[in-house]
Structure formats: structure tokens, C-alpha cells
Amino acid sequence: NAGVTQTPKFQVLKTGQSMTLQCAQDMNHNSMYWYRQDPGMGLRLIYYSASEGTTDKGEVPNGYNVSRLNKREFSLRLESAAPSQTSVYFCASSDRFNYGYTFGSGTRLTVV
Amino acid sequence: KQEVTQIPAALSVPEGENLVLNCSFTDSAIYNLQWFRQDPGKGLTSLLLIQSSQREQTSGRLNASLDKSSGRSTLYIAASQPGDSATYLCADGNDYKLSFGAGTTVTVRA
């Protein structure tokens, strides 16, 4: 099925560990995004890639890095996980920048 | 900084009643206003997108309006069904990102 695929779906990390969240889309979209969702706060943008080869910071980039590996894939890396990074992470893509989003099903991350 | 507010946070209605969900935003210089649906433990599904030059969009039982001058958007769901139970989020497209409200969780009682 066409869409946005995120892996893993669930992850538990210890404080200080690192990990990479993977995201791939098969809709030939140009723009990709990483959001985090916390209870009562809506979604907040971490990083985005308006087009292949570019990445920019969003609202809450501290503690994260991203890589736009190619047009299909956009990964999010936590170098040294902290409990404050416990959240649900969503990857999204759009054909035109900031227009017509498709979201993945999310990664539930717990940092203990 | 753009702020998006959705009130109420939760809503419970009997089946068949029309739903009215409210969204307000602080900066009227938006590109578009988008409504999403989120089921528990799932991602977001796009419902409607209203361009800044438009006043409303319709899809089936859903109708969304946009009033930039007052900083408000409203999502109407006609003749609600138990399958409409979900969290509904609005987001305004401004500059390079979407600014999301915290959502309204809707329960439609059979």
C-alpha cells in the first residue's frame, strides 16, 4: 500500500542510548517532516526537508539530528536519549511544501 | 508565534446529532487550514484542506469553514455515527510548517 512507513513502531531506550528512527515514503513526495506528539500539546515540528538534499530545524530540534538519505527516506537520530524525549514520533510527507500531508502510523518511544 | 486552540478538549454526543468542532488561530497570515482525524494509537488522516483564499470545503458529511479575519475555522460533521469517534486536530499552514491544536476528542454514543 502506498504511504509513509515508519520503523520501529515501539522502542524503549535507556537514558544516554542512541537510536535512529526510519521513515520511507513511496508517493514520490518532495517534502518530508518529523513531528513529535505529547499529551495535551498537539504535534510539534522537529525537523523538515523541503526537498531532497535540504534539511532545516523546526520548533523543537534540540537533541535530534536528521538525514535525508534520498527522495524516499528521511531518518531521525537521537544521539543521547533523555526522558524528556519520551513521545510519539510521526513522520509525514507532502507533494508540495506544506500542502496535502500523509502521515505514518508513528513510533512510540519511551526513555527510562 | 502562531498558536492554535481547540475548545472543547472532549465532546460526547448521541448518534445522529450534528457535530461542531472549533479551531482558533492567532495569526491570520496563513497559507491554509487543515483538519485531520486521529484514531487511538494511529497516525493522522487528512480530512479537509482550505486554502487561505477559500471560505469552505466539503467532503461528504464533513464541511469546514474558514474565517481569517476572526481567526477561526469550524468543522461540521452531519448526522454523527459511532465510527466518527476519534480525535480531530486542526492545523494552520504558515511559512514552512503546520501549527497544530491539541485536538478535540469526540465520542459518539450509539
Interface residues (C-beta under 8 A of the other chain):
Chain A: V4 Y33 G40 M41 G42 L43 R44 L45 Y48 A50 D56 G58 E59 F90 A92 F97 N98 Y99 G100 Y101 T102 F103 G104 S105 G106
Chain B: V4 A9 Y31 N32 Q34 F36 G41 K42 G43 L44 T45 S46 L49 L89 A91 G93 D95 Y96 K97 L98 F100 G101 A102 G103
